[in-house]
């Protein structure tokens, strides 16, 4: 029984440290994002929109304005205003790619991409250096863990957003 208790205590300690590290990482990532937004005159909502568009495009599923609004929790009008600001700044572009010419998809703009590469490139080099210290199996485990944690927080957000 004592061996089991010691393992639980170690697990509890690890769990606490992991949750603290996730919080610290999240805050640091927000600070970096805000620094990028400030440097390029973007509103924090614009940055959220830009990240959502970038992720969707990277996954091969470009967003429509409506899906962008759903993804970041904005009204139709606020989404349009954010898209307009990002398009004027060269960060986004609207495209009509489907047979239905009324359907608009959002793509990452090339001028915005160049600014992002310049700003975030050194961070990419730092993260590559950290990942180089892990085996492929280690990284697969970390990916599985982070995907599970992302699902958990996304589901929690969905639940609290729908509560009165």
N, C-alpha and C positions, 0 to 999 in steps of 0.2 A: 504494500500500500504506500510506503514512503517513497519508493522509486516512482510510482505513478504520480504522486503529489509533486515530487521534484520536477518531473517532466512537465506537468501542468503549469508549474510556476515558471519554468523556462519558456514554455509556449506562451504563457501570459505576458512575460517580459518581452519576448520577440514580437508578439502581436502589438503591444503598446508602442514599441520602437518603430515598427513598420507603419502604424497609423500616424505617429508623429512625423516620420519621414515623408509620408504622402502629403500631409498638411503643409509641411515646410516646402516641399517641391511645388505644390500647387500655388502657394503664395509667391515663391520665387518666380515661377512661370508667369504669374499675373503681373509681377513687377516688370519683367522683361517685355511682356506684351504691351503694358502701359507705356514703357519707354519708347517702344517702336511707334505706338499710336501718337504719343506726344511729339516725337521727332518729325512725324509726317502729317501732323495736323488732323489726325483721325479721332473720332469719338470712340469710347470703349465699345459701344454697340457696333460701330463700323468694323472694329477689329474682330469681334465675334462673328459677324457676317462674313468677313473675308476668310477667316479660318474655316468656317462651315463650307464655303464655296470651294476652298482649296482641298479640303478632305473629300468632299463629294466628287470633285473632278478627278482627284487621285484614285478614287475607287471606281472611276469610269461611269459614274452616275451623276452627271451635272444637275444642279438644282434649278428649279423654276423659282420665280419670285415667291410664289405661294408656299412652296416647300421650304424655302429659306426662312420665311416668316414663322412657320410652324417649328422649325428646328431651333430657332433662337428666341422664340416666344414674343414676337412682335406683331402688332396689328398690320393690316395691309398697308395703311398709309405710312406707318413708321418704317416698314420694310422698303417701300418705294423710295422714301426719303434717303434711307441708308444706301440703297443701290445707286440712286442719283449721285450722292456725294462720292461714293467709291468709283463710279464711272467717270465723273469729272476729274478725279485725281489720278486716273489711269490704272487703278487697282483692279477694276472689274470691267468686263464688257458683256453686253447682251448679244446673244446670237439666236438665230432662227434656224434650227437644224432639222426639224421634223417636217413631214409632209404637210402638217397643219401649221401654216405660217403664223398663226396666232400664238403658238407655244414659244415662249422665250426661255432660253437656258442662260445661266450665268456662268461665265468663264473668268478665270484669273487673267488679269491684264498683263501684258509683257512689261510695261514700265513698272508696274507694281511688283512684279516678280523680280525684276532687277534690284529694286530697293530691298525687298525681303531677303534676297540672296546676300546682298552686301551686309545687311544688319545681322541676319541669323547664321550666315556662313561660319563664323568663328564658333558659335554654339554647336553647330553640326560637327565641327572638328573635335570639340571637347567631348561631345557625347560619343563620337566614334572611338575616341581614345579610352573612354570608360568601358564601352562595350567590348573592346579588344581584349580586356582582361577576363572575359567570360567565355565559356565554351558554347557551342551551338545548343547543347542540351540545357545549359543554364539559361540562355536567352529564351529558349522555347518555354521554360518554366516561368520566367518573368513575364513573358508575353501572355501566357495563360492566366497568370495571377492578375495582371493589370487589366486584361479583358474582363475578367470576372468582377473586379472592383469597379470598373467603368459601368458594367451592366447594373451592378448594385446601386451605384449612386444615381444613374440615369432613371432606374425604376423608382427610387425614393423621390427624386425630383418630380417625376410624373405624378406620383401619388400625392405629394404635398401641394403641387400646383393645382390639382383637381379638387382639393378640399376647400370648403367655403372659408 
